[in-house]
Amino acid sequence: MPDVTSYWPFVFILLAGWLVTDMWRWLGVLVGNRLSEGSSLLILVRSVATALVAAVIAQLIMYPSGALAETPAALRLSAFLAGFLAYLATGKRMLVGIITAEAILVSGLLFLD
């Protein structure tokens, strides 16, 4: 029988991560309901959130880790550009852009092997 005490760090991480994240989500819902769509605060929050997502995507493309680090930079950049162009060409349909980028990345990896 496995030692139950060895699981406590994982339970703690799970609960602490969930509680902290969930608390901020609920606070966002409560505060967000009181803001108008065009308020300066909401525009600032959207801008910061968009910049953070863009920074994470740029880091994944330019300085990847794990298995993605083994792929050529040109392939990662090509997949990103193709996905972004497909997103724009289809009226900003995110799923089309994601699938296009993944298809380019996977087919490029299969072609390189």
Backbone as JSON Lines, residues from 0, in Angstrom:
{"i":0,"aa":"M","n":[0.84,-1.18,0.0],"ca":[0.0,0.0,0.0],"c":[0.89,1.25,0.0]}
{"i":1,"aa":"P","n":[0.6,2.23,-0.91],"ca":[1.45,3.42,-0.98],"c":[1.3,4.28,0.26]}
{"i":2,"aa":"D","n":[2.36,5.0,0.54],"ca":[2.39,5.9,1.69],"c":[1.54,7.13,1.38]}
{"i":3,"aa":"V","n":[0.51,7.38,2.19],"ca":[-0.42,8.47,1.95],"c":[0.26,9.83,2.12]}
{"i":4,"aa":"T","n":[1.24,9.93,2.97],"ca":[1.9,11.22,3.2],"c":[2.66,11.71,1.99]}
{"i":5,"aa":"S","n":[3.0,10.82,1.08],"ca":[3.74,11.25,-0.1],"c":[2.85,12.02,-1.09]}
{"i":6,"aa":"Y","n":[1.52,11.93,-0.93],"ca":[0.6,12.63,-1.82],"c":[0.24,14.03,-1.34]}
{"i":7,"aa":"W","n":[0.51,14.37,-0.1],"ca":[0.1,15.66,0.44],"c":[0.66,16.86,-0.31]}
{"i":8,"aa":"P","n":[1.91,16.84,-0.75],"ca":[2.38,18.0,-1.52],"c":[1.57,18.23,-2.79]}
{"i":9,"aa":"F","n":[1.16,17.16,-3.45],"ca":[0.37,17.29,-4.67],"c":[-1.04,17.79,-4.38]}
{"i":10,"aa":"V","n":[-1.61,17.31,-3.29],"ca":[-2.94,17.78,-2.88],"c":[-2.87,19.26,-2.52]}
{"i":11,"aa":"F","n":[-1.83,19.66,-1.8],"ca":[-1.66,21.06,-1.42],"c":[-1.52,21.94,-2.66]}
{"i":12,"aa":"I","n":[-0.69,21.53,-3.6],"ca":[-0.5,22.31,-4.83],"c":[-1.82,22.42,-5.59]}
{"i":13,"aa":"L","n":[-2.54,21.33,-5.69],"ca":[-3.82,21.34,-6.39],"c":[-4.81,22.29,-5.72]}
{"i":14,"aa":"L","n":[-4.98,22.17,-4.42],"ca":[-5.92,23.02,-3.71],"c":[-5.48,24.48,-3.7]}
{"i":15,"aa":"A","n":[-4.21,24.73,-3.44],"ca":[-3.73,26.11,-3.39],"c":[-3.85,26.76,-4.77]}
{"i":16,"aa":"G","n":[-3.51,26.05,-5.81],"ca":[-3.62,26.59,-7.16],"c":[-5.06,26.84,-7.55]}
{"i":17,"aa":"W","n":[-5.94,25.94,-7.18],"ca":[-7.35,26.09,-7.52],"c":[-7.98,27.24,-6.74]}
{"i":18,"aa":"L","n":[-7.74,27.3,-5.45],"ca":[-8.36,28.34,-4.63],"c":[-7.92,29.73,-5.05]}
{"i":19,"aa":"V","n":[-6.64,29.91,-5.29],"ca":[-6.14,31.23,-5.68],"c":[-6.7,31.63,-7.03]}
{"i":20,"aa":"T","n":[-6.68,30.73,-7.98],"ca":[-7.19,31.03,-9.32],"c":[-8.69,31.3,-9.28]}
{"i":21,"aa":"D","n":[-9.41,30.45,-8.58],"ca":[-10.86,30.59,-8.53],"c":[-11.27,31.89,-7.83]}
{"i":22,"aa":"M","n":[-10.55,32.27,-6.79],"ca":[-10.85,33.51,-6.08],"c":[-10.77,34.71,-7.03]}
{"i":23,"aa":"W","n":[-9.7,34.75,-7.81],"ca":[-9.53,35.89,-8.74],"c":[-10.58,35.87,-9.83]}
{"i":24,"aa":"R","n":[-10.99,34.69,-10.27],"ca":[-12.04,34.6,-11.28],"c":[-13.36,35.16,-10.75]}
{"i":25,"aa":"W","n":[-13.72,34.77,-9.54],"ca":[-14.97,35.27,-8.95],"c":[-14.89,36.78,-8.72]}
{"i":26,"aa":"L","n":[-13.77,37.27,-8.25],"ca":[-13.62,38.72,-8.08],"c":[-13.74,39.44,-9.42]}
{"i":27,"aa":"G","n":[-13.18,38.86,-10.46],"ca":[-13.29,39.44,-11.79],"c":[-14.73,39.49,-12.27]}
{"i":28,"aa":"V","n":[-15.48,38.45,-11.99],"ca":[-16.89,38.43,-12.38],"c":[-17.67,39.49,-11.62]}
{"i":29,"aa":"L","n":[-17.42,39.6,-10.32],"ca":[-18.14,40.58,-9.51],"c":[-17.82,42.01,-9.92]}
{"i":30,"aa":"V","n":[-16.54,42.3,-10.12],"ca":[-16.13,43.65,-10.5],"c":[-16.48,43.93,-11.96]}
{"i":31,"aa":"G","n":[-16.32,42.93,-12.81],"ca":[-16.58,43.11,-14.24],"c":[-18.03,43.41,-14.56]}
{"i":32,"aa":"N","n":[-18.94,42.91,-13.74],"ca":[-20.36,43.18,-13.98],"c":[-20.7,44.65,-13.77]}
{"i":33,"aa":"R","n":[-19.91,45.33,-12.98],"ca":[-20.18,46.74,-12.67],"c":[-19.5,47.71,-13.65]}
{"i":34,"aa":"L","n":[-18.64,47.19,-14.51],"ca":[-17.93,48.07,-15.45],"c":[-18.66,48.12,-16.79]}
{"i":35,"aa":"S","n":[-18.61,49.27,-17.41],"ca":[-19.19,49.38,-18.75],"c":[-18.17,48.87,-19.77]}
{"i":36,"aa":"E","n":[-18.66,48.47,-20.93],"ca":[-17.78,47.92,-21.98],"c":[-16.67,48.87,-22.38]}
{"i":37,"aa":"G","n":[-16.94,50.16,-22.4],"ca":[-15.97,51.13,-22.86],"c":[-15.19,51.82,-21.75]}
{"i":38,"aa":"S","n":[-15.26,51.3,-20.53],"ca":[-14.57,51.98,-19.42],"c":[-13.06,51.88,-19.59]}
{"i":39,"aa":"S","n":[-12.38,52.88,-19.1],"ca":[-10.92,52.92,-19.21],"c":[-10.26,51.76,-18.49]}
{"i":40,"aa":"L","n":[-10.8,51.38,-17.34],"ca":[-10.22,50.27,-16.58],"c":[-10.34,48.95,-17.34]}
{"i":41,"aa":"L","n":[-11.49,48.71,-17.93],"ca":[-11.67,47.47,-18.69],"c":[-10.78,47.43,-19.93]}
{"i":42,"aa":"I","n":[-10.61,48.56,-20.58],"ca":[-9.72,48.63,-21.74],"c":[-8.28,48.35,-21.32]}
{"i":43,"aa":"L","n":[-7.88,48.88,-20.16],"ca":[-6.54,48.62,-19.64],"c":[-6.35,47.14,-19.32]}
{"i":44,"aa":"V","n":[-7.33,46.54,-18.67],"ca":[-7.24,45.11,-18.32],"c":[-7.15,44.26,-19.58]}
{"i":45,"aa":"R","n":[-7.97,44.55,-20.58],"ca":[-7.91,43.81,-21.84],"c":[-6.56,43.96,-22.53]}
{"i":46,"aa":"S","n":[-6.03,45.17,-22.5],"ca":[-4.74,45.43,-23.13],"c":[-3.62,44.65,-22.45]}
{"i":47,"aa":"V","n":[-3.63,44.64,-21.13],"ca":[-2.6,43.9,-20.39],"c":[-2.74,42.4,-20.64]}
{"i":48,"aa":"A","n":[-3.97,41.9,-20.63],"ca":[-4.19,40.47,-20.88],"c":[-3.73,40.08,-22.29]}
{"i":49,"aa":"T","n":[-4.03,40.91,-23.27],"ca":[-3.62,40.64,-24.65],"c":[-2.1,40.67,-24.78]}
{"i":50,"aa":"A","n":[-1.47,41.63,-24.11],"ca":[0.0,41.72,-24.15],"c":[0.65,40.51,-23.5]}
{"i":51,"aa":"L","n":[0.07,40.02,-22.41],"ca":[0.62,38.83,-21.75],"c":[0.51,37.59,-22.64]}
{"i":52,"aa":"V","n":[-0.64,37.43,-23.3],"ca":[-0.81,36.28,-24.21],"c":[0.17,36.39,-25.37]}
{"i":53,"aa":"A","n":[0.33,37.59,-25.92],"ca":[1.27,37.79,-27.03],"c":[2.7,37.48,-26.59]}
{"i":54,"aa":"A","n":[3.06,37.87,-25.37],"ca":[4.41,37.6,-24.86],"c":[4.64,36.1,-24.68]}
{"i":55,"aa":"V","n":[3.64,35.38,-24.19],"ca":[3.78,33.94,-24.02],"c":[3.93,33.25,-25.37]}
{"i":56,"aa":"I","n":[3.14,33.67,-26.35],"ca":[3.25,33.08,-27.69],"c":[4.62,33.39,-28.3]}
{"i":57,"aa":"A","n":[5.08,34.61,-28.15],"ca":[6.4,34.97,-28.69],"c":[7.5,34.16,-28.01]}
{"i":58,"aa":"Q","n":[7.38,33.94,-26.71],"ca":[8.39,33.13,-26.01],"c":[8.36,31.69,-26.49]}
{"i":59,"aa":"L","n":[7.17,31.15,-26.72],"ca":[7.07,29.78,-27.23],"c":[7.67,29.65,-28.63]}
{"i":60,"aa":"I","n":[7.54,30.69,-29.43],"ca":[8.09,30.63,-30.78],"c":[9.59,30.84,-30.78]}
{"i":61,"aa":"M","n":[10.05,31.86,-30.07],"ca":[11.47,32.23,-30.14],"c":[12.36,31.45,-29.16]}
{"i":62,"aa":"Y","n":[11.86,31.14,-27.97],"ca":[12.66,30.45,-26.95],"c":[11.86,29.29,-26.36]}
{"i":63,"aa":"P","n":[11.55,28.28,-27.16],"ca":[10.72,27.19,-26.66],"c":[11.49,26.28,-25.7]}
{"i":64,"aa":"S","n":[10.73,25.49,-24.98],"ca":[11.34,24.49,-24.1],"c":[10.72,23.13,-24.43]}
{"i":65,"aa":"G","n":[11.32,22.1,-23.9],"ca":[10.79,20.75,-24.1],"c":[10.94,20.29,-25.54]}
{"i":66,"aa":"A","n":[9.95,19.53,-25.99],"ca":[9.99,18.95,-27.34],"c":[9.94,20.03,-28.42]}
{"i":67,"aa":"L","n":[9.29,21.14,-28.13],"ca":[9.21,22.22,-29.12],"c":[10.57,22.83,-29.4]}
{"i":68,"aa":"A","n":[11.48,22.75,-28.45],"ca":[12.82,23.31,-28.63],"c":[13.61,22.55,-29.7]}
{"i":69,"aa":"E","n":[13.21,21.33,-29.99],"ca":[13.91,20.51,-30.98],"c":[13.45,20.81,-32.4]}
{"i":70,"aa":"T","n":[12.4,21.61,-32.55],"ca":[11.92,21.95,-33.88],"c":[12.67,23.17,-34.41]}
{"i":71,"aa":"P","n":[12.86,23.25,-35.71],"ca":[13.55,24.41,-36.28],"c":[12.75,25.7,-36.07]}
{"i":72,"aa":"A","n":[13.46,26.79,-35.83],"ca":[12.81,28.09,-35.61],"c":[12.0,28.51,-36.83]}
{"i":73,"aa":"A","n":[12.5,28.23,-38.02],"ca":[11.78,28.6,-39.24],"c":[10.43,27.88,-39.32]}
{"i":74,"aa":"L","n":[10.38,26.64,-38.89],"ca":[9.12,25.89,-38.9],"c":[8.14,26.47,-37.9]}
{"i":75,"aa":"R","n":[8.61,26.79,-36.71],"ca":[7.74,27.39,-35.69],"c":[7.19,28.72,-36.18]}
{"i":76,"aa":"L","n":[8.04,29.54,-36.76],"ca":[7.62,30.85,-37.25],"c":[6.66,30.71,-38.44]}
{"i":77,"aa":"S","n":[6.94,29.78,-39.32],"ca":[6.04,29.55,-40.48],"c":[4.67,29.08,-40.02]}
{"i":78,"aa":"A","n":[4.63,28.18,-39.05],"ca":[3.35,27.69,-38.54],"c":[2.57,28.83,-37.9]}
{"i":79,"aa":"F","n":[3.26,29.68,-37.15],"ca":[2.6,30.83,-36.53],"c":[2.03,31.76,-37.59]}
{"i":80,"aa":"L","n":[2.83,32.12,-38.58],"ca":[2.38,33.06,-39.62],"c":[1.22,32.48,-40.42]}
{"i":81,"aa":"A","n":[1.31,31.21,-40.78],"ca":[0.22,30.58,-41.53],"c":[-1.06,30.54,-40.71]}
{"i":82,"aa":"G","n":[-0.94,30.22,-39.43],"ca":[-2.11,30.2,-38.56],"c":[-2.73,31.58,-38.4]}
{"i":83,"aa":"F","n":[-1.87,32.6,-38.25],"ca":[-2.38,33.97,-38.1],"c":[-3.06,34.44,-39.38]}
{"i":84,"aa":"L","n":[-2.47,34.15,-40.53],"ca":[-3.09,34.54,-41.8],"c":[-4.41,33.81,-42.02]}
{"i":85,"aa":"A","n":[-4.47,32.53,-41.65],"ca":[-5.73,31.78,-41.77],"c":[-6.78,32.36,-40.84]}
{"i":86,"aa":"Y","n":[-6.38,32.77,-39.65],"ca":[-7.28,33.42,-38.7],"c":[-7.85,34.7,-39.28]}
{"i":87,"aa":"L","n":[-7.02,35.52,-39.88],"ca":[-7.49,36.77,-40.48],"c":[-8.35,36.52,-41.71]}
{"i":88,"aa":"A","n":[-7.95,35.55,-42.54],"ca":[-8.65,35.28,-43.8],"c":[-10.05,34.71,-43.58]}
{"i":89,"aa":"T","n":[-10.27,34.06,-42.46],"ca":[-11.58,33.44,-42.22],"c":[-12.45,34.28,-41.28]}
{"i":90,"aa":"G","n":[-12.18,35.56,-41.2],"ca":[-13.01,36.42,-40.37],"c":[-12.74,36.28,-38.89]}
{"i":91,"aa":"K","n":[-11.48,36.08,-38.54],"ca":[-11.03,35.98,-37.15],"c":[-11.63,34.78,-36.42]}
{"i":92,"aa":"R","n":[-11.6,33.65,-37.09],"ca":[-12.04,32.39,-36.47],"c":[-10.82,31.71,-35.87]}
{"i":93,"aa":"M","n":[-10.77,31.72,-34.54],"ca":[-9.6,31.26,-33.82],"c":[-9.31,29.78,-34.07]}
{"i":94,"aa":"L","n":[-10.34,28.96,-34.11],"ca":[-10.14,27.53,-34.31],"c":[-9.46,27.23,-35.65]}
{"i":95,"aa":"V","n":[-9.82,27.97,-36.67],"ca":[-9.19,27.77,-37.99],"c":[-7.7,28.11,-37.92]}
{"i":96,"aa":"G","n":[-7.37,29.21,-37.25],"ca":[-5.96,29.59,-37.11],"c":[-5.16,28.56,-36.33]}
{"i":97,"aa":"I","n":[-5.75,28.04,-35.24],"ca":[-5.05,27.04,-34.43],"c":[-4.83,25.76,-35.21]}
{"i":98,"aa":"I","n":[-5.87,25.29,-35.88],"ca":[-5.75,24.04,-36.64],"c":[-4.75,24.2,-37.78]}
{"i":99,"aa":"T","n":[-4.77,25.35,-38.44],"ca":[-3.82,25.59,-39.53],"c":[-2.38,25.59,-39.01]}
{"i":100,"aa":"A","n":[-2.13,26.28,-37.92],"ca":[-0.78,26.32,-37.36],"c":[-0.33,24.94,-36.92]}
{"i":101,"aa":"E","n":[-1.2,24.18,-36.29],"ca":[-0.84,22.83,-35.86],"c":[-0.58,21.93,-37.06]}
{"i":102,"aa":"A","n":[-1.39,22.06,-38.1],"ca":[-1.19,21.23,-39.3],"c":[0.16,21.52,-39.94]}
{"i":103,"aa":"I","n":[0.53,22.8,-40.02],"ca":[1.83,23.17,-40.59],"c":[2.96,22.62,-39.73]}
{"i":104,"aa":"L","n":[2.83,22.76,-38.43],"ca":[3.88,22.29,-37.52],"c":[4.03,20.77,-37.59]}
{"i":105,"aa":"V","n":[2.92,20.05,-37.52],"ca":[2.98,18.58,-37.56],"c":[3.48,18.08,-38.9]}
{"i":106,"aa":"S","n":[2.98,18.65,-40.0],"ca":[3.44,18.2,-41.32],"c":[4.92,18.54,-41.52]}
{"i":107,"aa":"G","n":[5.35,19.67,-41.01],"ca":[6.76,20.0,-41.1],"c":[7.63,19.04,-40.32]}
{"i":108,"aa":"L","n":[7.17,18.63,-39.14],"ca":[7.92,17.66,-38.35],"c":[7.96,16.29,-39.02]}
{"i":109,"aa":"L","n":[6.84,15.9,-39.63],"ca":[6.82,14.61,-40.33],"c":[7.71,14.65,-41.55]}
{"i":110,"aa":"F","n":[7.75,15.78,-42.23],"ca":[8.59,15.92,-43.42],"c":[10.07,15.91,-43.05]}
{"i":111,"aa":"L","n":[10.42,16.5,-41.92],"ca":[11.83,16.57,-41.49],"c":[12.36,15.21,-41.04]}
{"i":112,"aa":"D","n":[11.47,14.35,-40.54],"ca":[11.92,13.02,-40.07],"c":[12.06,12.07,-41.16]}
